[in-house]
Amino acid sequence: MFRKSPQKIYGLLGFPAKHSLSAIMHNAAFKALKINAEYKLFEVESNDFVDFLNSLEEQNIFGLNITIPYKERIMDFVSLSFEANYLKRIGAVNTIVNKEGIWRGFNTDIPGFEKHLKENFEPAGKNVAVLGAGGAARAVCYVLAKSNAERIAIFDIDKVKAQIVSNMIKSLFDFNIFPLEKIEELDLRNKDLLVNATPLGLNENDPFPIKEEWLHKDLFVYDLIYNPPETQLLAIAKKIGAKTSNGLGMLLYQGMLSFEIWTGKPAPREAMEGALLEALHIK
């Protein structure tokens, strides 16, 4: 008699994590391909981070996506292939997988953001403002520099983090990136693209750091947040006639790549995209 193989567990590790639609997307993919697996949301506080990682085998977890605030901290836990050594300099990983007992790290944010951004906006030769300097901002700035943007102004309330991201980009590219002391120095009137790479906007009562009068109709505003589908930033940008995008496309593309890393199978885009649109009540 054949024994049913135990269900493999995958998931999202972060804090917060409950707002994420990743579970809906990946479980739709597992169902579509009849894979015996489940994707869960693991909302883990900082003090429990190491204990959680030490319990992965016990929980039958084979792969994880990593989100705020652990994309940098997870670097100490994973091994990087020779081809992915550049991630050591970027300092951010958002996907991990257990291969033959070794946890390996990847960054699917980079190709996910690049693919979705370029479907909507060509960054080559453009002046860019980036809000935030965490793990997602590292991926964003890497893509922009690699894509030959003209220059990047980056602001984070933690000035040290903005300087670290700036130094990282300069170590990889001959590139003009400027960490700023004040948010007003983003000088959005003279920018072509604004990327919000902070969690500001996840909650309705979040402070709104960008003033409406700073925006203009020729600015493309990209908010990595996708739930809610329209943040306060995007709503105000639309009001003045600017083109906008949320991060749903980036979520889909990075999720498809993560799925392929975990399973070795082509991701079922139609099932994954359909599940996301249904969850957000988008026709």
C-alpha positions as CSV (number, residue, x, y, z in Angstrom):
1,M,0.0,0.0,0.0
2,F,1.4,3.4,-1.0
3,R,1.8,5.9,1.7
4,K,0.5,9.4,1.0
5,S,3.4,11.9,1.0
6,P,3.3,14.5,3.7
7,Q,2.1,17.9,2.7
8,K,4.9,20.4,2.1
9,I,4.5,23.8,3.7
10,Y,5.6,27.1,2.2
11,G,4.8,30.6,3.4
12,L,5.5,34.2,4.0
13,L,7.7,35.3,6.9
14,G,7.3,38.9,8.1
15,F,5.8,41.3,10.6
16,P,3.2,42.4,9.7
17,A,2.1,39.6,7.2
18,K,-1.6,39.2,7.6
19,H,-2.4,41.8,4.9
20,S,-0.6,39.7,2.3
21,L,-2.4,38.0,-0.6
22,S,0.5,35.6,-1.2
23,A,-1.2,32.7,0.4
24,I,-4.3,33.1,-1.9
25,M,-2.0,33.3,-5.0
26,H,0.2,30.4,-4.2
27,N,-2.5,28.1,-2.9
28,A,-4.4,28.7,-6.2
29,A,-1.2,27.6,-8.0
30,F,-0.8,24.5,-5.9
31,K,-4.4,23.6,-6.6
32,A,-4.1,24.2,-10.3
33,L,-1.1,21.9,-10.6
34,K,-2.4,19.4,-8.1
35,I,0.6,19.8,-5.8
36,N,0.3,18.5,-2.3
37,A,1.4,21.7,-0.6
38,E,0.0,24.6,1.4
39,Y,1.2,28.3,1.7
40,K,0.7,30.0,5.1
41,L,1.3,33.4,6.5
42,F,3.8,33.4,9.4
43,E,3.6,36.7,11.3
44,V,6.7,36.5,13.6
45,E,7.9,39.1,16.0
46,S,11.5,40.1,16.0
47,N,12.3,38.3,19.3
48,D,10.9,35.0,17.9
49,F,12.7,35.3,14.5
50,V,15.6,32.9,15.3
51,D,13.4,30.4,17.1
52,F,11.1,30.3,14.1
53,L,13.9,29.7,11.7
54,N,15.2,26.9,13.9
55,S,11.8,25.2,13.8
56,L,11.4,25.1,10.0
57,E,12.2,21.4,9.6
58,E,9.9,20.5,12.5
59,Q,7.1,22.4,10.8
60,N,7.8,20.7,7.4
61,I,8.5,24.1,5.8
62,F,10.4,23.8,2.5
63,G,10.4,27.4,1.3
64,L,9.5,30.9,2.3
65,N,9.0,34.4,1.0
66,I,10.5,37.0,3.2
67,T,9.0,40.5,3.7
68,I,9.3,43.5,6.0
69,P,11.4,43.6,8.2
70,Y,13.5,40.5,7.6
71,K,14.8,40.8,4.0
72,E,18.2,41.9,5.3
73,R,18.3,39.8,8.5
74,I,17.6,36.5,6.7
75,M,20.9,36.9,4.9
76,D,22.7,35.4,7.9
77,F,20.6,32.2,7.6
78,V,21.0,31.3,3.9
79,S,23.7,30.2,1.4
80,L,24.0,32.0,-1.9
81,S,25.0,30.3,-5.1
82,F,28.1,31.6,-7.0
83,E,25.7,33.2,-9.5
84,A,23.9,35.0,-6.7
85,N,26.9,36.4,-4.9
86,Y,25.9,39.9,-5.9
87,L,23.1,39.5,-3.4
88,K,25.7,39.7,-0.6
89,R,26.4,43.3,-1.8
90,I,22.7,44.1,-2.3
91,G,22.1,42.7,1.2
92,A,18.5,41.6,0.7
93,V,16.8,38.2,0.1
94,N,13.1,37.7,-0.3
95,T,12.9,33.9,-1.2
96,I,14.5,30.9,0.4
97,V,14.3,27.2,-0.4
98,N,15.6,24.1,1.2
99,K,17.6,22.1,-1.3
100,E,19.2,18.9,0.0
101,G,19.3,20.2,3.5
102,I,20.8,23.6,2.6
103,W,18.8,26.8,2.8
104,R,19.5,28.9,-0.3
105,G,18.5,32.5,-0.8
106,F,17.2,34.4,-3.9
107,N,15.8,37.8,-4.6
108,T,12.8,37.6,-6.9
109,D,11.8,41.2,-6.0
110,I,14.5,42.3,-8.5
111,P,13.2,40.6,-11.7
112,G,9.6,41.0,-10.5
113,F,9.9,44.8,-10.1
114,E,11.9,45.2,-13.2
115,K,9.4,43.3,-15.4
116,H,6.3,45.1,-14.0
117,L,7.9,48.6,-14.0
118,K,9.0,48.3,-17.6
119,E,5.5,47.3,-18.7
120,N,4.4,50.7,-17.5
121,F,7.5,53.0,-17.5
122,E,10.9,53.1,-19.1
123,P,13.4,54.3,-16.4
124,A,16.4,54.8,-18.7
125,G,17.6,58.4,-18.6
126,K,14.9,59.3,-16.0
127,N,15.2,61.2,-12.7
128,V,13.9,59.1,-9.9
129,A,12.9,59.6,-6.2
130,V,12.7,56.6,-3.9
131,L,10.9,56.7,-0.5
132,G,12.3,54.1,1.9
133,A,15.6,52.3,2.2
134,G,14.7,48.8,3.4
135,G,15.0,45.5,1.6
136,A,12.5,46.3,-1.1
137,A,14.2,49.7,-1.8
138,R,17.5,47.8,-2.3
139,A,15.8,45.8,-5.1
140,V,14.2,48.9,-6.6
141,C,17.4,50.9,-6.6
142,Y,19.3,48.0,-8.1
143,V,16.8,47.7,-11.0
144,L,16.9,51.5,-11.6
145,A,20.6,51.7,-11.7
146,K,20.9,48.6,-13.9
147,S,18.3,50.1,-16.2
148,N,20.4,53.3,-16.7
149,A,18.2,55.7,-14.9
150,E,19.8,59.2,-14.8
151,R,19.9,59.6,-11.1
152,I,18.2,58.5,-7.8
153,A,17.3,60.6,-4.8
154,I,16.5,58.4,-1.8
155,F,15.0,59.3,1.5
156,D,14.4,57.3,4.6
157,I,13.6,58.5,8.1
158,D,16.6,56.4,9.1
159,K,19.4,58.4,7.4
160,V,22.0,55.6,8.0
161,K,19.9,53.1,6.0
162,A,19.6,55.6,3.1
163,Q,23.4,56.0,3.1
164,I,23.9,52.2,3.2
165,V,21.7,51.7,0.2
166,S,23.5,54.6,-1.6
167,N,26.9,53.0,-0.9
168,M,25.7,49.6,-2.0
169,I,24.5,51.0,-5.4
170,K,27.8,52.9,-5.9
171,S,29.7,49.7,-5.2
172,L,27.9,47.9,-8.0
173,F,27.5,50.7,-10.6
174,D,29.1,53.9,-11.6
175,F,25.9,55.7,-10.7
176,N,24.5,59.0,-9.3
177,I,22.5,58.2,-6.2
178,F,22.0,60.7,-3.4
179,P,20.8,60.0,0.2
180,L,18.8,63.0,1.5
181,E,18.5,64.6,4.9
182,K,14.9,65.8,4.4
183,I,12.0,64.5,2.5
184,E,11.5,67.9,0.9
185,E,14.8,67.4,-0.9
186,L,13.3,64.6,-3.1
187,D,12.4,67.6,-5.3
188,L,9.5,65.7,-6.9
189,R,8.7,68.7,-9.2
190,N,11.9,67.7,-11.2
191,K,11.4,63.9,-11.1
192,D,10.0,61.6,-13.6
193,L,9.3,58.6,-11.3
194,L,8.4,58.3,-7.6
195,V,8.6,54.8,-6.0
196,N,7.2,54.3,-2.5
197,A,9.1,51.4,-1.0
198,T,7.9,51.9,2.6
199,P,4.9,50.3,4.3
200,L,3.3,53.7,4.7
201,G,-0.2,53.3,3.2
202,L,-0.9,49.7,4.4
203,N,-3.1,51.2,7.0
204,E,-5.8,53.9,6.4
205,N,-4.5,56.0,9.3
206,D,-0.8,55.9,8.2
207,P,0.8,59.4,8.1
208,F,1.1,60.7,4.5
209,P,4.6,62.1,4.1
210,I,4.2,63.4,0.5
211,K,2.4,66.7,0.0
212,E,0.0,67.0,-2.9
213,E,1.6,70.2,-4.2
214,W,4.9,68.3,-4.7
215,L,3.4,66.1,-7.3
216,H,2.8,66.9,-11.0
217,K,0.9,65.2,-13.8
218,D,4.0,64.1,-15.7
219,L,5.3,62.1,-12.7
220,F,4.8,58.3,-12.7
221,V,3.9,57.2,-9.2
222,Y,4.6,53.6,-8.3
223,D,3.6,52.3,-4.9
224,L,4.9,48.8,-4.0
225,I,1.8,48.3,-1.7
226,Y,-1.0,46.4,-3.4
227,N,-3.4,45.9,-0.6
228,P,-5.2,48.3,-0.4
229,P,-5.1,48.5,-4.3
230,E,-5.2,52.3,-4.0
231,T,-3.2,54.0,-1.2
232,Q,-3.6,57.6,-0.3
233,L,-0.5,58.4,-2.3
234,L,-1.9,56.8,-5.5
235,A,-5.3,58.4,-4.9
236,I,-3.8,61.9,-4.7
237,A,-1.5,61.3,-7.7
238,K,-4.5,60.2,-9.8
239,K,-6.4,63.3,-8.7
240,I,-3.8,65.6,-10.2
241,G,-3.6,63.5,-13.4
242,A,-0.4,61.6,-12.8
243,K,0.0,58.0,-14.1
244,T,0.1,55.4,-11.3
245,S,0.7,51.8,-10.5
246,N,0.4,49.7,-7.3
247,G,2.7,46.7,-6.7
248,L,0.2,43.9,-7.7
249,G,2.1,43.1,-10.9
250,M,5.4,43.0,-9.0
251,L,3.7,40.6,-6.4
252,L,2.5,38.3,-9.2
253,Y,5.9,38.2,-11.1
254,Q,8.0,37.7,-8.0
255,G,5.5,35.1,-6.8
256,M,5.7,33.2,-10.1
257,L,9.5,33.1,-9.8
258,S,9.4,32.0,-6.2
259,F,6.9,29.2,-7.1
260,E,9.3,28.0,-9.8
261,I,12.3,28.0,-7.4
262,W,10.4,25.9,-4.9
263,T,8.7,23.4,-7.2
264,G,10.8,23.3,-10.4
265,K,7.6,23.7,-12.4
266,P,6.3,26.6,-14.6
267,A,4.1,28.8,-12.5
268,P,0.4,28.8,-13.6
269,R,0.0,32.5,-14.2
270,E,-3.7,32.4,-15.0
271,A,-4.6,30.7,-11.7
272,M,-2.3,33.0,-9.7
273,E,-3.4,36.2,-11.3
274,G,-7.1,35.3,-11.2
275,A,-6.9,34.5,-7.5
276,L,-5.3,37.9,-6.8
277,L,-7.8,39.9,-8.8
278,E,-10.7,38.0,-7.2
279,A,-9.3,38.7,-3.7
280,L,-9.1,42.4,-4.4
281,H,-12.5,42.4,-6.2
282,I,-10.9,43.6,-9.4
283,K,-12.6,42.5,-12.6
